[in-house]
């Protein structure tokens, strides 16, 4: 197998399933690869023609016959598993799975999985600090700019409008010099938005439907202080990747899980500051260690597969 010529791009097929959280991980890794080497990206819709066992049916992939064969196939989420394997069988390339797959890990060439899954070491596995994302470490953080990222009801924590509002009030009112930007998610109850508007708290509220991924990335690039509701695990790791001092708005645990364990580990390791701790000493700690997990995984891929070439 010959090495890819330096003047030819690395062909990366990005399997997208239509779920923002999954696609954010795939795009984050693809963009990190592009920062390392010349890449040619091909987006493949895994939510329709290639969904499930249909990926193995004759004629389902004819639309890919005219595009360059892949060096790498990237996927995240259950609906990309079978398409990844089918496309590798037909077109070659190395399969890269993000998140813990429901199929055996040994079926994929390499898996990048958050450490909170507590998996045993294996040759084709690298553990990551949280999920991958598209955020890059920022040198433009401003301590007088604060960002609040609100989630909503989840299977891990019991959501309470009043609990979140009380903590948010404590933070905003005790830091009058901070310029606050608050944004919601699809899970944020309309009742909370109403309560916040009636509270008279300082800050500008931007509902999720008025924002975009670019807008959020811009806010993270400049916000030196970020508060996140504790169930929003992806937002927590995006904020840490940007390099902000991150505080968590706490909620009662619904049931013990890998997510609740992850929150405790982040607190113990000093990555985040729980609101109860902040209320006692008013210190929002910034970890000295910044995360750049997408870049770390991209570098690992290029080390792991130095001679990748399409079939």
C-alpha positions in Angstrom: 0.0 0.0 0.0 1.6 3.3 -1.1 1.5 6.5 0.8 -0.8 9.2 -0.3 1.2 11.7 -2.4 1.7 15.0 -0.6 0.0 16.9 -3.4 -3.1 14.9 -3.3 -5.8 15.5 -0.6 -6.9 13.1 2.1 -10.4 12.0 1.0 -12.7 12.1 4.0 -16.3 10.8 3.7 -18.4 12.3 6.5 -21.5 10.3 7.3 -24.2 12.6 8.6 -27.3 11.4 10.3 -29.2 14.6 10.7 -28.7 14.8 14.4 -26.9 18.0 15.4 -24.9 16.5 18.3 -23.6 13.6 16.2 -22.8 15.8 13.2 -21.0 18.3 15.4 -18.6 15.6 16.4 -18.0 14.4 12.8 -17.5 17.9 11.5 -15.2 18.7 14.5 -12.9 15.8 13.6 -13.0 16.5 9.9 -12.1 20.2 10.5 -9.2 19.1 12.8 -7.9 16.8 10.1 -8.0 19.7 7.6 -5.9 21.8 10.0 -3.3 19.0 9.8 -3.3 18.1 6.1 -4.9 18.9 2.8 -8.4 17.2 2.8 -11.3 16.7 0.4 -14.6 16.2 2.2 -17.5 14.3 0.9 -20.8 14.5 2.9 -22.9 11.3 2.8 -26.5 11.4 4.1 -26.8 8.4 6.4 -30.4 9.3 7.4 -32.2 8.2 4.2 -30.9 6.0 1.5 -28.2 4.4 3.6 -30.2 4.0 6.8 -29.9 0.6 8.6 -29.7 -2.6 6.5 -30.7 -0.6 3.4 -27.0 0.3 3.2 -26.3 -3.2 2.0 -29.0 -3.3 -0.7 -27.8 -3.2 -4.4 -28.0 0.2 -6.0 -28.2 2.2 -2.8 -24.7 3.6 -3.2 -24.6 4.3 -6.9 -24.7 8.0 -6.2 -21.2 7.6 -4.7 -19.6 6.0 -7.8 -18.6 9.3 -9.3 -16.9 10.8 -6.2 -13.3 10.0 -5.1 -12.9 6.9 -3.0 -12.3 7.5 0.7 -9.2 7.3 2.7 -11.3 7.8 5.9 -15.0 7.3 6.7 -16.2 9.2 9.8 -19.4 8.5 11.7 -21.1 9.1 15.0 -24.4 7.6 16.2 -26.1 4.3 15.7 -27.6 5.0 12.3 -24.1 5.4 10.8 -22.7 2.1 12.0 -24.0 -0.2 9.2 -23.4 2.4 6.5 -19.8 2.8 7.6 -19.2 -0.9 7.3 -21.0 -1.2 4.0 -19.2 1.7 2.4 -15.8 0.3 3.6 -16.6 -3.0 2.0 -17.6 -1.4 -1.3 -15.1 1.6 -1.6 -12.3 0.8 0.9 -10.9 3.3 3.4 -10.6 3.2 7.2 -13.6 3.5 9.4 -13.5 6.0 12.3 -16.3 5.7 14.9 -17.0 8.5 17.4 -19.0 7.7 20.5 -19.5 4.2 21.9 -20.9 2.0 19.1 -23.8 -0.5 19.6 -21.9 -2.9 17.3 -18.7 -4.6 18.4 -15.8 -2.0 18.5 -13.5 -4.5 16.7 -15.6 -4.1 13.5 -14.2 -0.5 13.2 -10.7 0.5 12.4 -10.5 3.0 15.3 -13.0 4.3 17.9 -12.7 7.6 19.8 -14.9 7.3 22.8 -15.4 9.6 25.9 -13.6 8.3 29.0 -16.7 8.4 31.1 -17.8 5.1 29.5 -15.0 3.5 31.5 -14.0 1.1 28.7 -11.0 -1.3 28.9 -8.0 -0.5 26.7 -7.8 -2.1 23.3 -5.6 -1.4 20.2 -8.3 0.4 18.1 -9.6 2.5 21.0 -8.6 6.0 22.2 -10.4 7.6 25.1 -11.2 11.3 24.9 -12.1 13.9 27.5 -15.8 14.3 26.6 -17.3 14.3 23.1 -15.5 15.9 20.1 -16.7 19.3 18.9 -15.9 22.1 16.5 -14.8 24.6 19.0 -11.1 25.6 19.1 -9.1 27.0 22.0 -9.5 30.8 22.1 -7.0 33.6 22.7 -9.8 36.2 22.7 -11.5 35.4 26.0 -12.8 38.4 28.0 -13.5 38.1 31.7 -16.2 40.7 31.6 -18.2 38.7 29.1 -20.4 35.9 30.5 -22.3 33.2 28.7 -25.1 31.1 30.1 -26.0 27.9 28.3 -29.4 26.4 29.3 -30.4 22.8 28.6 -33.6 21.3 29.9 -35.3 18.1 31.2 -33.2 15.0 30.8 -33.1 11.4 31.9 -30.2 12.1 34.3 -31.3 15.2 36.2 -34.6 16.6 37.5 -35.2 19.9 35.8 -36.6 22.7 37.9 -37.3 26.2 36.5 -37.0 27.8 39.9 -33.8 25.9 40.9 -32.0 27.1 37.8 -33.5 30.6 38.0 -32.4 31.0 41.6 -28.8 30.0 40.8 -28.8 32.2 37.7 -30.0 35.1 39.8 -27.2 34.6 42.3 -24.6 34.6 39.6 -25.8 37.5 37.6 -26.6 39.8 40.6 -23.3 39.1 42.4 -21.2 39.9 39.3 -22.6 43.2 38.2 -19.6 44.0 36.0 -20.2 41.1 33.8 -22.0 41.4 30.5 -24.3 38.4 30.3 -25.6 36.6 27.2 -28.1 33.8 27.9 -29.2 31.2 25.3 -31.6 28.3 25.4 -31.7 24.9 23.7 -34.5 22.8 22.2 -35.0 21.2 25.6 -35.4 24.4 27.6 -39.1 24.7 28.8 -41.0 27.8 27.6 -42.0 28.3 31.2 -38.4 29.0 32.1 -38.1 31.6 29.4 -41.2 33.3 30.7 -39.9 33.2 34.3 -36.6 34.7 33.3 -38.2 37.5 31.3 -40.4 38.3 34.3 -37.5 38.2 36.7 -35.9 41.4 35.5 -32.4 39.9 35.7 -29.6 41.5 33.7 -28.5 40.0 30.5 -29.6 39.4 26.9 -31.6 36.3 26.2 -31.4 34.6 22.8 -33.7 31.7 22.3 -32.1 28.8 20.4 -34.3 29.4 17.3 -32.7 32.9 17.0 -29.2 31.6 17.0 -26.9 29.3 14.9 -23.8 27.2 15.4 -21.7 30.1 14.1 -23.3 32.5 16.6 -22.6 30.1 19.5 -19.0 29.6 18.4 -18.5 33.4 18.3 -19.9 33.7 21.8 -17.6 31.0 23.1 -14.6 32.6 21.4 -15.0 35.8 23.5 -16.8 34.7 26.7 -14.3 34.2 29.6 -17.0 33.0 32.0 -19.5 30.4 31.1 -22.3 28.8 33.1 -23.9 25.7 31.9 -26.8 23.6 33.3 -25.2 20.4 34.5 -27.0 18.0 32.1 -25.7 19.7 29.0 -22.6 17.6 28.7 -21.7 18.6 25.1 -22.0 22.3 26.0 -19.7 21.8 29.0 -17.0 20.3 26.9 -17.3 22.9 24.2 -16.9 25.6 26.8 -13.8 23.8 28.3 -12.3 23.5 24.8 -12.7 27.3 24.3 -10.7 27.7 27.5 -13.3 29.5 29.5 -13.8 29.3 33.3 -16.8 27.0 33.5 -19.4 26.9 36.2 -22.3 24.4 36.5 -25.9 25.3 37.4 -26.9 22.3 39.5 -29.9 20.1 39.3 -31.1 17.1 41.5 -29.9 13.8 40.2 -32.7 11.7 38.8 -30.6 8.5 38.7 -26.9 7.6 38.8 -25.4 7.2 35.4 -22.2 7.7 33.5 -23.2 11.4 32.9 -23.7 12.1 36.6 -20.3 10.4 37.3 -18.7 12.5 34.6 -20.0 15.7 36.3 -18.5 14.6 39.6 -15.2 13.8 37.9 -15.0 17.2 36.3 -15.7 18.8 39.6 -13.1 16.7 41.5 -10.4 17.3 38.8 -11.0 21.1 38.9 -12.3 21.4 35.3 -15.5 23.0 36.5 -16.9 24.9 39.5 -20.3 23.8 40.9 -22.6 26.6 41.8 -22.8 25.6 45.4 -19.0 25.9 45.7 -19.0 29.2 43.9 -21.6 30.6 46.3 -19.3 29.8 49.2 -16.1 31.4 47.8 -17.1 33.4 44.7 -14.2 31.9 42.7 -14.9 30.6 39.2 -11.9 28.5 38.5 -10.3 28.2 35.1 -8.4 24.9 34.6 -4.8 25.3 33.5 -5.3 22.5 31.0 -7.2 23.3 27.8 -8.9 20.6 25.8 -8.3 20.1 22.1 -9.6 16.6 21.7 -10.6 16.8 18.0 -7.0 17.9 17.2 -5.6 15.1 19.4 -7.7 12.5 17.5 -6.8 13.9 14.1 -3.1 13.6 15.0 -3.7 10.1 16.2 -5.3 9.1 12.9 -2.4 10.4 10.9 0.0 8.5 13.1 -2.1 5.4 13.2 -2.7 5.2 9.5 0.4 6.7 7.8 -0.1 4.8 4.6 -3.9 5.2 4.1 -5.0 5.1 0.5 -8.4 4.3 -1.1 -8.9 1.0 -2.8 
